[in-house]
């Protein structure tokens, strides 16, 4: 009998369920469902905890990334401040250099003004010297012209005097040259009258075609 009962419990689910209802109270029968509910709650809590852990891990990762970003931003801020400091120093140096450059330019402008004024005075003096030189050149040219005229006049005068001296010498030697006789210079009226009577104008034009053959131009007749 016992073995049959146990066999039915093992093999017949309906029999096993009927025995379970007869043996167990309503509270005990409700325990499996409550247990299942508890297990479900536990699973749900575990899932919630897992999700919270995942969220916490995500938050920790985000916090870590945030801290890293903050560190990077702080480092970037530090480099920016250092760069700004260097730029401020450079700007200050450039400002000082600009000030020195402006002072140097001011001195150069003053020097250029002084040089311009000196150049102007030099040009004025040069202009005056140029005018003086032009006047001296003109005076020298006039002097050379006067000297050349004087030289030419002196040469002419010397030639004229030499010619007169030679003419007087020839006239004085006329008796020797012609072995006696009468005559003289064609400039003398008596000689001109004798030549005019000997050579009338028409005959003289026919006979004497050049100065070398004209007796009126001879030194001595």
C-alpha positions in Angstrom: 0.0 0.0 0.0 2.8 2.3 1.0 4.7 1.5 -2.1 1.6 2.1 -4.3 1.1 5.4 -2.7 4.6 6.5 -3.2 4.4 5.2 -6.8 1.3 7.3 -7.4 3.0 10.3 -6.0 6.0 9.8 -8.3 4.0 8.9 -11.4 0.6 10.7 -11.2 0.7 14.5 -11.2 -2.9 14.9 -10.5 -2.7 12.5 -7.5 0.3 14.3 -6.3 -1.5 17.6 -6.5 -4.6 16.3 -4.8 -2.4 14.9 -1.9 -0.6 18.3 -1.7 -4.0 20.1 -1.3 -5.1 17.6 1.4 -1.9 17.7 3.4 -0.9 21.4 3.1 -2.8 24.3 4.5 -3.9 27.3 2.4 -1.0 29.3 3.7 1.5 26.6 2.8 -0.1 26.3 -0.6 0.2 30.0 -1.1 3.8 29.9 -0.2 5.1 28.8 -3.6 3.3 31.6 -5.4 4.6 34.1 -2.8 8.0 32.6 -3.1 7.8 32.9 -6.8 6.7 36.5 -6.2 9.5 37.0 -3.8 12.0 35.5 -6.2 10.6 37.8 -8.9 11.0 40.7 -6.5 14.5 39.6 -5.6 15.3 39.3 -9.3 13.7 42.7 -10.0 15.7 44.1 -7.1 18.8 42.4 -8.4 18.1 43.9 -11.9 17.4 47.3 -10.3 20.7 47.0 -8.3 22.4 45.8 -11.5 21.0 48.8 -13.4 21.9 51.1 -10.5 25.4 49.5 -10.4 25.6 50.0 -14.1 24.4 53.6 -13.7 26.8 54.1 -10.9 29.6 52.7 -13.0 28.5 54.9 -15.9 28.4 57.9 -13.5 31.8 57.0 -12.1 33.1 56.7 -15.7 31.4 60.0 -16.5 32.9 61.5 -13.3 36.3 60.2 -14.3 35.9 61.6 -17.8 34.6 64.9 -16.3 37.6 65.0 -13.9 39.9 64.3 -16.9 38.2 67.0 -18.9 38.5 69.3 -15.9 42.2 68.4 -15.6 42.7 69.0 -19.3 40.8 72.3 -19.1 42.8 73.3 -16.1 46.0 72.4 -17.9 44.8 74.3 -21.0 43.9 77.2 -18.8 47.3 77.1 -17.2 49.0 77.1 -20.6 46.6 79.8 -21.8 47.5 82.0 -18.8 51.2 81.3 -19.4 50.8 82.2 -23.1 48.8 85.3 -22.2 51.6 86.2 -19.7 54.2 85.7 -22.4 52.1 87.7 -24.9 51.7 90.5 -22.3 55.5 90.5 -21.8 56.0 90.5 -25.6 53.5 93.4 -26.0 55.2 95.3 -23.3 58.6 94.7 -25.0 57.1 95.7 -28.3 55.6 98.8 -26.7 59.0 99.7 -25.3 60.6 99.0 -28.7 58.0 101.1 -30.4 58.7 103.9 -28.0 62.4 103.7 -28.7 61.7 103.5 -32.4 59.5 106.6 -32.3 62.2 108.5 -30.3 64.8 107.4 -32.9 62.5 108.5 -35.7 62.0 111.8 -34.0 65.7 112.3 -33.7 66.1 111.3 -37.4 63.4 113.7 -38.4 65.1 116.5 -36.5 68.4 115.5 -38.2 66.8 115.5 -41.6 65.3 118.9 -40.9 68.7 120.2 -39.9 70.3 118.6 -43.0 67.6 120.0 -45.2 68.2 123.5 -43.8 71.9 123.0 -44.2 71.3 121.8 -47.8 69.2 124.8 -48.5 71.9 127.2 -47.2 74.5 125.2 -49.2 72.4 125.4 -52.3 71.9 129.2 -51.8 75.7 129.6 -51.4 76.3 127.3 -54.4 73.8 129.4 -56.4 75.7 132.5 -55.4 79.0 130.9 -56.2 77.6 129.7 -59.5 76.5 133.2 -60.4 79.9 134.5 -59.4 81.6 131.9 -61.5 79.3 132.7 -64.4 80.2 136.3 -64.0 83.9 135.4 -63.8 83.7 133.2 -66.9 81.9 136.0 -68.8 84.5 138.5 -67.7 87.3 136.0 -68.6 85.7 135.5 -72.0 85.5 139.3 -72.5 89.0 139.6 -71.3 90.2 136.9 -73.7 88.3 138.6 -76.5 89.9 141.9 -75.6 93.3 140.3 -75.3 92.9 138.6 -78.7 91.8 141.9 -80.3 94.8 143.6 -78.7 97.1 140.8 -79.9 95.6 141.0 -83.4 95.8 144.9 -83.3 99.4 144.7 -82.1 100.2 142.2 -84.9 98.6 144.4 -87.5 100.2 147.5 -86.1 103.6 145.8 -86.1 103.0 144.6 -89.7 101.9 148.1 -90.7 104.9 149.7 -89.1 107.2 147.0 -90.5 105.6 147.7 -94.0 106.1 151.4 -93.6 109.7 150.9 -92.4 110.3 148.6 -95.4 108.7 151.1 -97.7 110.8 153.9 -96.4 113.9 151.7 -96.7 113.0 150.8 -100.3 112.3 154.5 -101.2 115.7 155.5 -99.7 117.3 152.8 -101.8 115.5 153.7 -105.0 118.4 155.6 -106.6 120.6 152.5 -106.0 117.9 150.1 -107.2 117.2 152.0 -110.4 120.7 153.5 -110.8 119.5 157.0 -110.6 116.2 158.4 -112.2 113.1 160.1 -110.7 110.2 158.4 -109.0 108.8 157.5 -105.6 105.8 155.9 -104.0 102.5 155.6 -105.9 100.9 157.4 -102.9 102.6 160.6 -104.0 100.4 162.9 -106.1 103.1 163.4 -108.6 103.6 159.7 -109.2 99.8 159.2 -109.5 99.6 162.0 -112.1 102.4 160.5 -114.2 100.9 157.0 -114.0 97.4 158.4 -115.0 98.9 160.2 -118.0 100.9 157.1 -119.0 98.0 154.6 -118.5 94.5 156.0 -119.0 91.7 154.2 -117.1 90.5 152.2 -120.2 94.0 151.0 -121.0 94.8 150.2 -117.4 91.7 148.0 -117.1 92.7 146.1 -120.3 96.4 145.7 -119.3 96.3 145.0 -115.6 93.9 142.3 -114.6 95.4 141.5 -111.2 97.0 143.4 -108.3 100.5 142.0 -108.9 100.6 143.8 -112.3 98.9 147.0 -111.3 101.6 149.8 -111.1 99.3 151.8 -108.9 99.8 149.1 -106.2 103.6 148.9 -106.5 105.8 149.9 -103.6 108.0 152.1 -105.7 107.7 153.6 -109.2 
